[in-house]
């Protein structure tokens, strides 16, 4: 589970030292430190509530019980990535391909891409 919460300034200092500058923060002048989330809401270290409309949660929200259960069940069997052969990835791609036009049926399964789509400043 999560470690004890460190002060926001300490988290920022560690991030600046250890995380690539290409991984940009929202509101870099005063970044928001999110410590938990539930449903469509995220909460900062002071308990302020934010509605999350951008972090790919609009579909099911944070901590959705069905998603948590499915991930738990899968992790009890295997937790891997697309660099290895596994039936689940091709089964899912096949089911997804049946809902799309043929020209859109090559898939990239990633965990995220938000915030890293451009290396140009100001974009």
Backbone as ProteinMPNN parsed JSONL, in Angstrom:
{"seq_chain_A": "XXXXXXXXXXXXXXXXXXXXXXXXXXXXXXXXXXXXXXXXXXXXXXXXXXXXXXXXXXXXXXXXXXXXXXXXXXXXXXXXXXXXXXXXXXXXXXXXXXXXXXXXXXXXXXXXXXXXXXXXXXX", "coords_chain_A": {"N_chain_A": [[0.824, -1.181, 0.0], [0.23, 2.381, -0.028], [2.838, 4.536, 1.034], [3.524, 6.455, 4.053], [2.333, 9.784, 3.85], [4.268, 12.319, 2.38], [5.384, 15.73, 2.815], [4.147, 18.161, 0.473], [6.1, 19.854, -0.738], [8.421, 18.307, -0.442], [7.767, 16.096, -2.027], [7.614, 17.372, -4.522], [10.287, 18.237, -4.809], [11.658, 15.765, -4.939], [10.473, 14.751, -7.258], [11.379, 16.62, -9.177], [14.045, 15.985, -9.159], [14.128, 13.264, -9.876], [12.277, 12.525, -11.893], [11.728, 12.689, -15.354], [11.949, 15.796, -17.093], [10.363, 15.977, -19.294], [7.991, 14.86, -18.607], [5.487, 16.537, -17.88], [4.03, 18.672, -15.38], [0.696, 19.594, -14.48], [-0.209, 22.926, -13.86], [2.445, 24.07, -13.084], [3.537, 26.142, -11.522], [2.281, 26.002, -9.083], [1.773, 23.106, -8.313], [-0.784, 20.598, -8.071], [-1.158, 18.301, -5.503], [-2.287, 15.222, -5.651], [-3.804, 12.843, -3.629], [-5.608, 10.798, -3.35], [-8.417, 9.117, -4.927], [-11.799, 8.727, -5.986], [-14.434, 7.396, -7.791], [-15.546, 9.933, -9.891], [-14.028, 11.87, -8.751], [-11.098, 13.509, -7.447], [-8.757, 13.982, -4.778], [-6.898, 16.372, -2.976], [-3.941, 16.86, -0.875], [-4.878, 18.434, 1.143], [-7.488, 17.806, 1.322], [-9.21, 18.952, -0.493], [-11.649, 18.712, -3.056], [-11.689, 17.643, -6.402], [-13.139, 17.537, -9.598], [-12.568, 15.07, -11.947], [-11.998, 15.283, -15.191], [-10.269, 14.65, -17.185], [-8.339, 12.603, -16.952], [-8.66, 10.111, -18.261], [-10.816, 8.946, -16.955], [-13.437, 9.335, -17.398], [-15.013, 7.322, -18.346], [-15.374, 5.152, -16.46], [-14.57, 6.045, -13.974], [-12.473, 6.634, -11.04], [-11.207, 3.921, -9.159], [-13.325, 2.143, -9.645], [-15.479, -0.406, -8.643], [-15.912, -2.777, -10.2], [-13.852, -2.677, -12.09], [-11.611, -2.661, -10.416], [-11.932, -5.195, -9.225], [-11.712, -6.879, -11.513], [-9.066, -6.3, -12.3], [-7.712, -7.172, -10.016], [-8.319, -9.94, -10.071], [-7.056, -10.641, -12.496], [-4.398, -9.997, -11.892], [-3.826, -11.904, -9.992], [-3.355, -14.065, -11.543], [-1.597, -13.323, -13.656], [0.515, -10.645, -14.39], [1.427, -8.788, -16.859], [2.863, -7.385, -19.861], [2.548, -5.986, -23.202], [4.772, -7.027, -24.452], [5.107, -9.709, -24.401], [3.794, -12.832, -25.533], [0.389, -13.444, -25.107], [-2.845, -14.753, -24.606], [-4.962, -13.037, -23.796], [-4.463, -10.396, -24.715], [-4.608, -10.559, -27.524], [-7.159, -11.626, -27.78], [-8.719, -9.536, -26.751], [-8.045, -7.492, -28.58], [-9.104, -8.63, -30.89], [-11.874, -8.715, -30.292], [-12.324, -5.959, -30.029], [-11.655, -5.117, -32.61], [-13.794, -6.029, -34.076], [-15.68, -4.107, -33.755], [-14.96, -1.922, -35.162], [-14.017, -0.075, -38.188], [-12.11, -1.73, -40.772], [-9.677, -0.386, -41.424], [-8.95, 0.737, -39.047], [-7.915, -1.16, -37.347], [-5.483, -1.888, -36.082], [-3.745, -2.127, -33.135], [-2.559, -0.391, -30.244], [-1.767, -0.945, -27.05], [-1.68, 0.85, -24.245], [-0.823, 2.396, -21.102], [-1.175, 5.078, -20.728], [-0.96, 8.34, -22.188], [-1.436, 10.841, -22.05], [-0.488, 14.213, -21.75], [2.082, 13.904, -22.626], [2.229, 14.216, -25.276], [3.381, 16.101, -26.865], [6.473, 17.634, -27.479], [7.023, 20.237, -27.697], [7.33, 23.445, -26.293], [4.648, 25.18, -24.777], [2.61, 23.875, -26.073]], "CA_chain_A": [[0.0, 0.0, 0.0], [0.934, 3.648, -0.089], [3.654, 4.917, 2.183], [3.059, 7.67, 4.709], [2.358, 10.944, 2.963], [5.313, 13.306, 2.642], [4.949, 17.086, 2.474], [4.084, 18.492, -0.952], [7.394, 20.402, -1.179], [9.364, 17.19, -0.551], [7.368, 15.332, -3.212], [8.017, 18.156, -5.687], [11.754, 18.195, -4.916], [12.023, 14.438, -5.441], [10.038, 14.656, -8.65], [12.283, 17.42, -10.004], [15.331, 15.291, -9.218], [14.069, 11.882, -10.348], [11.35, 12.305, -13.004], [12.115, 13.457, -16.54], [11.248, 17.071, -17.301], [9.381, 15.819, -20.376], [6.735, 14.494, -17.947], [5.099, 17.837, -17.344], [2.977, 18.822, -14.382], [-0.296, 20.641, -14.627], [-0.022, 24.031, -12.918], [3.799, 23.92, -12.538], [3.845, 27.176, -10.532], [1.723, 25.511, -7.823], [1.156, 21.836, -8.692], [-1.748, 19.97, -7.167], [-0.736, 16.967, -5.058], [-3.441, 14.348, -5.495], [-3.441, 11.74, -2.742], [-6.553, 9.699, -3.509], [-9.503, 9.378, -5.868], [-12.937, 7.814, -5.927], [-15.406, 7.793, -8.805], [-15.091, 11.009, -10.771], [-13.37, 12.889, -7.942], [-9.752, 13.366, -6.908], [-8.621, 14.769, -3.559], [-5.519, 16.768, -2.702], [-3.454, 16.569, 0.475], [-5.661, 19.233, 2.091], [-8.854, 17.313, 1.305], [-10.015, 19.621, -1.519], [-12.202, 17.793, -4.042], [-11.613, 18.072, -7.797], [-13.767, 16.614, -10.53], [-11.551, 14.654, -12.909], [-12.574, 15.143, -16.522], [-9.234, 14.492, -18.199], [-7.402, 11.498, -16.766], [-9.207, 8.863, -18.794], [-11.737, 8.345, -16.0], [-14.823, 9.666, -17.736], [-15.734, 6.095, -18.676], [-15.757, 4.371, -15.281], [-14.152, 6.704, -12.747], [-11.384, 6.056, -10.25], [-11.523, 2.883, -8.166], [-14.615, 1.497, -9.918], [-15.368, -1.744, -8.048], [-15.797, -3.842, -11.203], [-12.512, -2.6, -12.681], [-10.686, -3.102, -9.369], [-12.065, -6.649, -9.103], [-11.14, -7.513, -12.711], [-7.602, -6.161, -12.217], [-7.281, -8.062, -8.94], [-8.381, -11.323, -10.559], [-6.012, -10.844, -13.497], [-3.085, -9.948, -11.236], [-3.605, -13.163, -9.296], [-2.929, -15.03, -12.549], [-0.468, -12.835, -14.424], [0.577, -9.209, -14.64], [2.467, -8.653, -17.869], [2.631, -6.3, -20.816], [2.399, -6.425, -24.586], [6.032, -7.541, -25.003], [5.05, -11.159, -24.36], [2.58, -13.412, -26.089], [-0.636, -13.859, -24.152], [-4.135, -14.805, -25.283], [-5.861, -11.927, -23.458], [-4.243, -9.193, -25.529], [-5.142, -10.767, -28.873], [-8.619, -11.785, -27.655], [-9.296, -8.194, -26.614], [-7.883, -6.805, -29.864], [-10.056, -9.206, -31.832], [-13.217, -8.211, -29.945], [-12.353, -4.538, -30.353], [-11.623, -4.963, -34.074], [-15.124, -6.319, -34.602], [-16.522, -2.923, -33.585], [-14.343, -0.801, -35.88], [-13.679, -0.306, -39.596], [-10.867, -2.488, -40.953], [-8.493, 0.48, -41.427], [-8.649, 1.136, -37.665], [-7.787, -2.392, -36.585], [-4.147, -2.167, -35.544], [-3.914, -1.575, -31.801], [-1.47, -0.126, -29.315], [-2.322, -0.925, -25.709], [-0.803, 1.635, -23.386], [-1.511, 2.824, -19.884], [-1.452, 6.51, -20.77], [-0.225, 9.105, -23.172], [-1.837, 12.211, -21.791], [0.515, 15.117, -21.22], [3.376, 13.67, -23.227], [2.005, 14.098, -26.708], [4.145, 17.095, -27.588], [7.679, 18.075, -26.803], [7.196, 21.671, -27.914], [6.818, 24.281, -25.208], [3.451, 25.944, -25.085], [1.598, 23.071, -26.753]], "C_chain_A": [[0.874, 1.253, 0.0], [1.704, 3.908, 1.198], [3.026, 6.126, 2.858], [3.261, 8.851, 3.773], [3.472, 11.906, 3.365], [4.779, 14.682, 2.303], [5.045, 17.35, 0.967], [5.433, 18.988, -1.477], [8.431, 19.293, -1.34], [9.06, 16.334, -1.775], [7.812, 16.055, -4.478], [9.526, 18.111, -5.881], [12.229, 16.844, -5.447], [11.644, 14.271, -6.905], [10.997, 15.407, -9.562], [13.635, 16.74, -10.164], [15.255, 13.976, -9.98], [13.204, 11.627, -11.576], [11.74, 13.224, -14.159], [11.286, 14.731, -16.676], [10.259, 16.992, -18.459], [8.032, 15.346, -19.837], [6.255, 15.727, -17.201], [3.979, 17.754, -16.322], [1.941, 19.818, -14.859], [0.012, 21.684, -13.554], [1.369, 23.996, -12.282], [4.169, 24.965, -11.491], [3.372, 26.752, -9.144], [1.015, 24.189, -8.106], [0.222, 21.306, -7.613], [-1.207, 18.591, -6.8], [-1.983, 16.155, -4.759], [-3.022, 13.147, -4.659], [-4.41, 10.561, -2.809], [-7.626, 10.111, -4.507], [-10.59, 8.341, -5.65], [-13.972, 8.297, -6.934], [-14.821, 8.859, -9.703], [-14.313, 12.082, -10.019], [-11.952, 12.489, -7.547], [-9.653, 14.317, -5.717], [-7.156, 15.108, -3.333], [-5.172, 16.516, -1.24], [-4.17, 17.379, 1.553], [-7.123, 18.784, 2.157], [-9.755, 18.0, 0.282], [-10.413, 18.611, -2.592], [-12.135, 18.419, -5.43], [-12.37, 17.062, -8.633], [-12.757, 16.329, -11.638], [-12.222, 14.388, -14.252], [-11.522, 14.809, -17.574], [-8.361, 13.264, -18.064], [-7.989, 10.145, -17.156], [-10.158, 8.179, -17.827], [-13.193, 8.601, -16.341], [-15.651, 8.412, -18.014], [-16.239, 5.366, -17.44], [-15.376, 5.028, -13.966], [-12.971, 6.017, -12.091], [-11.944, 4.985, -9.33], [-12.875, 2.222, -8.393], [-14.53, 0.046, -9.446], [-15.243, -2.877, -9.066], [-14.419, -3.863, -11.854], [-11.469, -3.079, -11.672], [-10.732, -4.618, -9.226], [-11.45, -7.365, -10.304], [-9.616, -7.437, -12.683], [-7.04, -7.097, -11.148], [-7.248, -9.518, -9.417], [-7.286, -11.594, -11.582], [-4.627, -10.865, -12.853], [-2.795, -11.194, -10.42], [-3.103, -14.244, -10.248], [-1.627, -14.595, -13.198], [-0.579, -11.327, -14.58], [1.734, -8.984, -15.599], [2.139, -7.5, -18.785], [2.618, -6.867, -22.222], [3.699, -6.945, -25.204], [6.099, -9.062, -25.012], [3.76, -11.63, -25.026], [1.64, -13.8, -24.951], [-1.98, -13.783, -24.861], [-5.007, -13.586, -25.008], [-5.684, -10.725, -24.372], [-4.806, -9.375, -26.941], [-6.651, -10.999, -28.846], [-9.295, -10.422, -27.57], [-9.198, -7.43, -27.926], [-8.878, -7.331, -30.893], [-11.476, -8.709, -31.554], [-13.351, -6.735, -30.3], [-12.409, -4.321, -31.857], [-12.988, -5.209, -34.703], [-16.076, -5.136, -34.482], [-16.061, -1.743, -34.426], [-14.163, -1.113, -37.361], [-12.302, -0.976, -39.714], [-9.622, -1.616, -40.885], [-8.114, 0.973, -40.026], [-8.373, -0.069, -36.771], [-6.351, -2.837, -36.343], [-4.099, -1.436, -34.216], [-2.59, -1.397, -31.078], [-2.11, -0.05, -27.935], [-1.304, -0.289, -24.777], [-1.546, 1.997, -22.114], [-1.864, 4.295, -19.921], [-0.646, 7.128, -21.898], [-0.492, 10.573, -22.957], [-0.665, 13.009, -21.238], [1.883, 14.952, -21.838], [3.293, 13.644, -24.747], [2.802, 15.109, -27.514], [5.357, 17.503, -26.798], [7.922, 19.561, -26.961], [6.606, 22.446, -26.752], [5.604, 25.054, -25.688], [2.395, 25.182, -25.841], [1.099, 21.985, -25.842]], "O_chain_A": [[2.102, 1.174, 0.025], [1.273, 3.546, 2.293], [2.113, 6.748, 2.315], [4.225, 8.908, 3.01], [3.607, 12.263, 4.536], [3.801, 14.79, 1.564], [5.922, 16.819, 0.286], [5.861, 18.577, -2.555], [9.234, 19.33, -2.272], [9.972, 15.896, -2.477], [8.328, 15.429, -5.403], [9.996, 17.961, -7.008], [13.106, 16.789, -6.31], [12.408, 13.715, -7.694], [11.388, 14.891, -10.608], [14.297, 16.902, -11.189], [16.21, 13.603, -10.661], [13.378, 10.607, -12.241], [12.044, 14.399, -13.952], [10.084, 14.741, -16.411], [9.399, 17.862, -18.589], [7.029, 15.425, -20.546], [6.583, 15.927, -16.032], [3.105, 16.89, -16.39], [2.267, 20.775, -15.561], [0.448, 21.337, -12.456], [1.474, 23.902, -11.059], [5.03, 24.707, -10.65], [3.994, 27.104, -8.142], [-0.215, 24.146, -8.137], [0.416, 21.535, -6.419], [-0.841, 17.807, -7.676], [-2.652, 16.367, -3.747], [-2.008, 12.508, -4.942], [-4.079, 9.456, -2.378], [-7.737, 11.278, -4.884], [-10.331, 7.228, -5.192], [-14.345, 9.47, -6.932], [-13.716, 8.7, -10.222], [-13.972, 13.11, -10.604], [-11.645, 11.314, -7.342], [-10.362, 15.32, -5.647], [-6.28, 14.255, -3.475], [-5.995, 16.025, -0.467], [-4.084, 17.054, 2.737], [-7.904, 19.313, 2.948], [-10.939, 17.675, 0.191], [-9.614, 17.761, -2.985], [-12.482, 19.586, -5.61], [-12.258, 15.858, -8.404], [-12.163, 17.251, -12.196], [-12.924, 13.391, -14.423], [-11.858, 14.694, -18.753], [-7.681, 12.914, -19.029], [-7.82, 9.157, -16.442], [-10.299, 6.957, -17.866], [-14.087, 8.129, -15.639], [-16.878, 8.455, -17.921], [-17.412, 4.999, -17.378], [-15.841, 4.582, -12.917], [-12.526, 4.957, -12.53], [-13.038, 5.135, -8.787], [-13.512, 1.783, -7.436], [-13.595, -0.662, -9.816], [-14.53, -3.847, -8.812], [-13.877, -4.932, -12.137], [-10.55, -3.816, -12.029], [-9.688, -5.26, -9.117], [-10.741, -8.356, -10.132], [-8.946, -8.415, -13.011], [-6.01, -7.738, -11.358], [-6.272, -10.232, -9.192], [-6.654, -12.65, -11.549], [-3.779, -11.671, -13.234], [-1.631, -11.513, -10.178], [-2.497, -15.224, -9.815], [-0.674, -15.37, -13.288], [-1.654, -10.803, -14.872], [2.895, -8.99, -15.188], [1.228, -6.72, -18.506], [2.671, -8.082, -22.412], [3.712, -7.275, -26.389], [7.034, -9.643, -25.563], [2.767, -10.905, -25.068], [2.054, -14.406, -23.963], [-2.228, -12.854, -25.63], [-5.727, -13.139, -25.902], [-6.67, -10.1, -24.763], [-5.41, -8.455, -27.493], [-7.351, -10.612, -29.782], [-10.308, -10.177, -28.224], [-10.162, -6.788, -28.342], [-9.43, -6.559, -31.677], [-12.195, -8.327, -32.477], [-14.385, -6.312, -30.817], [-13.127, -3.441, -32.332], [-13.297, -4.65, -35.756], [-17.167, -5.163, -35.05], [-16.689, -0.684, -34.412], [-14.156, -2.28, -37.753], [-11.441, -0.799, -38.852], [-8.603, -2.048, -40.346], [-7.051, 1.569, -39.852], [-8.577, 0.001, -35.559], [-6.046, -4.029, -36.394], [-4.384, -0.239, -34.166], [-1.638, -2.152, -31.279], [-2.923, 0.84, -27.687], [-0.217, -0.822, -24.554], [-2.773, 1.911, -22.063], [-2.773, 4.724, -19.21], [0.237, 6.495, -22.477], [0.125, 11.438, -23.58], [0.062, 12.536, -20.364], [2.767, 15.776, -21.603], [4.179, 13.116, -25.419], [2.889, 14.985, -28.735], [5.282, 17.697, -25.585], [8.896, 20.097, -26.433], [5.511, 22.139, -26.283], [5.536, 25.515, -26.827], [1.377, 25.76, -26.223], [0.238, 21.197, -26.235]]}, "name": "protein", "num_of_chains": 1, "seq": "XXXXXXXXXXXXXXXXXXXXXXXXXXXXXXXXXXXXXXXXXXXXXXXXXXXXXXXXXXXXXXXXXXXXXXXXXXXXXXXXXXXXXXXXXXXXXXXXXXXXXXXXXXXXXXXXXXXXXXXXXXX"}
